[in-house]
Amino acid sequence: MPDGHIRGMSHLPFAEDAVDQSVTELVETLTEPPAGEGYDVWREAFDKGEAGVFTVPLGQLVALTEQSMSKPA
């Protein structure tokens, strides 16, 4: 991003255990996954065994993403 900060990330599929490790307070429970092309594409690939999920807690993924994106190309 021009200011050096990512403001959001699109679809990030997490394993249930990784979500459990990330949550400090349950605020809301969704009965349906959010609609969107990213989810639909991932779900189709996942159902075919061609896509996976993140297995690390969200905070760890954010830290790894920040670290990898701050390295010079």
N, C-alpha and C positions, 0 to 999 in steps of 0.2 A: 504494500500500500504506500502511497506517496508520503504519508506521515510516519511510516514505519510500524504501524499497528494494524493487525487484522481485527476487524470488527465482528466477524462472524464466520462460521464454517457451515457448509451444507451438511447433508446427511452423514452421520457418523454412527454406524451400527456397533453396539457394545454387547458383549456377553452379559448375561444376568448377574454373574458373580462380580464382574467389573463394575456394574451399576451399583450393586449392593455395597461395594467398597467405597464408592464415590458419594453416596447420599448421606447427608447429615440430618436432613429433615425432609420428610415426604410432604410436598405441597399440593400435588395433584396427581391423579391417576387417569391416564387416557385409556379408553376402551378400544379405540381404533388407532392405528399408526397415522401420523400426519400424512395427508395426501401430497403427492408431488412426484414428478418424474424421476428424481434421484432415487427415492425409495423404491419405486416400482421397478426400475432397472436393476437395482441391487437385489431386490427380493426374487426376481426371476432368475438371476445368476445364482443366488444363494440356494434356491430350490433345486437347481441343477448341480449343486456342489462346486460351483465355479467362483464363489465369493465367500468371504468370511466375516468375522466380527473382531473388534478390538477386545483384547482380554486384559488390558491394563486399566487402572482407575483413570477417570477423566482428567484429574489434575496431572497425572504423569504423562498422558498423551499431549495435553496442552504444553507442558514443559518441553517435551521432546520436539513438538512442532515448532515452538518458538526457537529452540536451539538450532534446529536444522535450517530454519528460514533466515536466521541471523548470520549464517556463514556466507562469506563472499562466494560468488559463483565462479 
